[in-house]
Amino acid sequence: MAVQKILVVEDEEDLVELIRYNLAKGSFQVLAAESGEEALRLAVAEALDLVLLDLMLPGMDGLDVCRRLKADARTARLPIVMVTARGEDADIVAGLTLGADDYITKPFSPKVLVARVRAVLRRVEAAARPQPEDLAIGELTISRERREVLLRGRPVDLTAREFDLLILLANRLGWVFTRSQINDAIHGDDRAVTDRAVDVQIVGLRRKLGPAGKLVETVRGIGYRLKE
């Protein structure tokens, strides 16, 4: 199996070495960039598997780096894990909306960081595989083709929008979707729909799913995900 290559974008030298050491122990190959400009160059030049991106960088900040990576066809599919200071919920929401795949807050446990990197890589690999017609998640069975949801073998009566919401979350188990991402995916260009409407839909979906409703988790200040 090929060694997976991680680009660490961080301007604190001691932190770079800590991350490099722990990722290397986890059998990853590690490259480092101290600036956004260097990160963009390496992302194009190297065959990377993931970018670990600090948001607070000199010059071009992490959000700009994320935006440019996702706008470039050569790097648009490259997974990004943001690193952010505690309390920066607005930056986390912005990064996820731009297309980042996950985030981790400072200070962090190196073991947790490596685990989160592995989890994102697993999800990316799973998403690239052909999707089965039916998904089994806990007590739920979801049929894409029949647009049918069963709870312990019994049909669950969902509206079209509720089904679309559930399948959006189910297609990427464990991924956090912001309210804006859910709005765009479910409602498209219907600008009259507010973030509050997403919260209402989530409440309704949980209620209809009964005991399986607990699988739909709220991520404080960010949005929602379906538990793995």
C-alpha positions as CSV (number, residue, x, y, z in Angstrom):
1,M,0.0,0.0,0.0
2,A,1.4,3.4,-1.0
3,V,2.4,5.8,1.8
4,Q,-0.1,8.6,2.1
5,K,1.3,12.1,1.8
6,I,0.1,14.9,4.1
7,L,0.9,18.6,3.7
8,V,1.1,20.5,7.0
9,V,0.5,24.3,6.5
10,E,1.7,25.9,9.8
11,D,4.0,28.8,10.6
12,E,4.9,27.7,14.2
13,E,8.1,25.7,13.8
14,D,7.7,23.7,17.1
15,L,4.1,22.8,16.2
16,V,5.2,21.7,12.8
17,E,7.8,19.3,14.2
18,L,5.3,17.9,16.8
19,I,2.7,17.2,14.0
20,R,5.4,15.9,11.7
21,Y,6.7,13.5,14.4
22,N,3.2,12.1,15.2
23,L,2.1,11.8,11.6
24,A,5.4,10.0,10.7
25,K,4.8,7.6,13.6
26,G,1.4,6.9,12.0
27,S,3.2,5.9,8.7
28,F,2.4,9.1,6.8
29,Q,4.8,11.1,4.7
30,V,4.8,14.7,5.7
31,L,5.6,17.9,3.8
32,A,5.4,21.3,5.4
33,A,4.7,24.8,4.3
34,E,5.0,28.0,6.4
35,S,2.8,30.2,4.2
36,G,-0.3,30.0,2.1
37,E,1.6,30.8,-1.1
38,E,4.0,27.9,-0.5
39,A,1.1,25.6,0.3
40,L,-0.6,26.4,-3.0
41,R,2.6,25.7,-4.9
42,L,3.2,22.3,-3.1
43,A,-0.5,21.3,-3.5
44,V,-0.1,21.5,-7.3
45,A,3.4,20.1,-7.5
46,E,3.0,17.1,-5.2
47,A,0.6,14.2,-5.2
48,L,-1.0,14.9,-1.9
49,D,-3.6,12.9,0.0
50,L,-4.6,15.6,2.5
51,V,-3.8,19.1,3.6
52,L,-3.7,20.0,7.4
53,L,-4.3,23.7,7.2
54,D,-3.8,26.3,10.0
55,L,-6.2,29.2,9.6
56,M,-3.9,31.8,11.1
57,L,-1.0,32.3,8.7
58,P,1.2,35.2,7.7
59,G,0.0,36.9,4.5
60,M,-2.6,34.8,2.9
61,D,-4.7,33.2,5.6
62,G,-6.0,29.7,5.8
63,L,-9.5,30.5,4.5
64,D,-8.0,32.1,1.4
65,V,-5.8,29.0,0.9
66,C,-8.9,26.7,1.2
67,R,-10.9,28.9,-1.2
68,R,-8.1,28.8,-3.8
69,L,-7.5,25.0,-3.5
70,K,-11.2,24.3,-4.0
71,A,-11.4,26.7,-6.9
72,D,-8.5,25.0,-8.8
73,A,-9.6,21.9,-10.7
74,R,-6.2,20.3,-10.0
75,T,-6.7,20.5,-6.2
76,A,-10.5,20.8,-5.8
77,R,-10.9,17.2,-4.6
78,L,-8.0,17.4,-2.1
79,P,-9.3,16.8,1.5
80,I,-8.6,19.6,3.9
81,V,-8.6,19.5,7.7
82,M,-8.5,22.9,9.2
83,V,-6.7,23.8,12.4
84,T,-8.2,26.6,14.4
85,A,-8.1,28.3,17.8
86,R,-11.0,27.7,20.2
87,G,-13.9,30.0,19.9
88,E,-13.5,30.6,16.1
89,D,-16.9,29.2,15.2
90,A,-17.4,31.7,12.4
91,D,-14.1,30.7,10.8
92,I,-15.0,27.0,11.1
93,V,-18.4,27.6,9.4
94,A,-16.7,29.6,6.7
95,G,-14.1,26.9,6.1
96,L,-16.6,24.1,6.0
97,T,-18.8,26.2,3.6
98,L,-15.8,26.6,1.3
99,G,-15.3,22.8,1.2
100,A,-13.0,21.9,4.1
101,D,-13.7,18.3,5.3
102,D,-13.1,18.6,9.0
103,Y,-11.5,20.8,11.7
104,I,-9.6,20.4,14.9
105,T,-9.2,23.0,17.5
106,K,-6.0,24.2,19.3
107,P,-4.7,23.0,21.7
108,F,-5.1,19.4,20.5
109,S,-3.9,16.0,21.4
110,P,-1.5,14.6,18.7
111,K,-3.2,11.3,18.9
112,V,-6.6,12.9,18.3
113,L,-5.1,14.8,15.3
114,V,-3.8,11.6,13.7
115,A,-7.1,9.9,14.4
116,R,-9.1,12.7,12.7
117,V,-6.7,12.7,9.7
118,R,-7.3,8.9,9.3
119,A,-11.0,9.3,9.7
120,V,-11.2,11.9,6.9
121,L,-9.0,9.7,4.6
122,R,-11.3,6.7,5.3
123,R,-14.4,8.8,4.4
124,V,-12.9,10.1,1.2
125,E,-11.9,6.6,0.2
126,A,-15.4,5.3,1.0
127,A,-17.1,8.2,-0.9
128,A,-15.0,7.3,-4.0
129,R,-16.4,3.7,-4.1
130,P,-19.6,2.9,-6.0
131,Q,-22.5,3.6,-3.6
132,P,-24.8,0.6,-2.8
133,E,-28.5,1.1,-3.5
134,D,-29.4,0.5,0.2
135,L,-27.7,2.0,3.2
136,A,-27.9,0.3,6.6
137,I,-27.2,2.7,9.5
138,G,-28.1,1.4,12.9
139,E,-31.8,0.5,12.9
140,L,-32.4,2.4,9.6
141,T,-32.4,1.1,6.1
142,I,-32.4,3.7,3.4
143,S,-33.1,2.9,-0.3
144,R,-31.9,5.5,-2.7
145,E,-33.7,4.1,-5.7
146,R,-37.0,3.6,-4.0
147,R,-36.6,6.7,-1.9
148,E,-37.7,4.6,1.1
149,V,-36.7,4.6,4.7
150,L,-37.3,1.7,7.0
151,L,-37.0,1.7,10.8
152,R,-36.7,-1.8,12.1
153,G,-38.3,-3.0,8.9
154,R,-41.2,-0.6,9.1
155,P,-41.7,2.3,6.7
156,V,-41.0,5.8,7.8
157,D,-43.2,8.5,6.2
158,L,-40.8,11.3,5.2
159,T,-41.5,14.2,2.9
160,A,-39.4,14.6,-0.2
161,R,-37.3,17.3,1.5
162,E,-36.8,15.2,4.6
163,F,-35.6,12.3,2.6
164,D,-33.2,14.5,0.6
165,L,-31.9,15.8,4.0
166,L,-31.4,12.3,5.4
167,I,-29.7,11.0,2.3
168,L,-27.4,14.1,2.2
169,L,-26.2,13.3,5.7
170,A,-26.1,9.5,5.1
171,N,-24.0,9.7,2.0
172,R,-21.2,11.2,4.2
173,L,-21.5,9.6,7.6
174,G,-19.7,11.6,10.2
175,W,-19.2,14.7,8.0
176,V,-20.4,18.0,9.4
177,F,-22.7,20.0,7.1
178,T,-23.3,23.6,7.8
179,R,-26.8,25.0,7.5
180,S,-25.8,26.9,4.4
181,Q,-24.6,23.7,2.8
182,I,-27.8,21.9,3.7
183,N,-29.8,24.8,2.3
184,D,-27.9,24.8,-1.0
185,A,-28.2,21.0,-1.4
186,I,-31.9,20.7,-0.4
187,H,-33.4,23.9,-1.5
188,G,-31.2,25.1,-4.3
189,D,-31.9,28.6,-5.4
190,D,-34.8,29.1,-3.1
191,R,-33.4,32.1,-1.3
192,A,-36.5,32.5,0.9
193,V,-35.4,29.5,2.9
194,T,-33.5,30.5,6.1
195,D,-31.1,28.7,8.4
196,R,-33.9,28.4,10.9
197,A,-35.9,26.4,8.4
198,V,-33.1,23.8,8.4
199,D,-33.3,23.5,12.2
200,V,-37.1,23.0,11.9
201,Q,-36.5,20.2,9.3
202,I,-34.0,18.5,11.5
203,V,-36.4,18.5,14.4
204,G,-39.1,17.0,12.2
205,L,-36.7,14.4,10.8
206,R,-35.6,13.4,14.3
207,R,-39.2,13.0,15.4
208,K,-40.2,10.8,12.5
209,L,-37.1,8.6,12.9
210,G,-38.1,7.9,16.5
211,P,-35.3,6.1,18.4
212,A,-33.0,6.4,15.4
213,G,-33.4,10.2,15.6
214,K,-30.4,10.4,18.0
215,L,-28.2,9.5,15.0
216,V,-28.7,13.0,13.7
217,E,-26.2,15.0,15.8
218,T,-26.0,18.8,16.3
219,V,-22.5,20.2,16.1
220,R,-22.7,23.4,18.2
221,G,-22.3,26.5,16.2
222,I,-21.6,24.6,13.0
223,G,-24.5,22.4,11.7
224,Y,-25.4,18.7,11.6
225,R,-24.0,15.3,10.9
226,L,-25.2,11.7,10.9
227,K,-23.3,9.6,13.4
228,E,-21.0,6.9,12.1
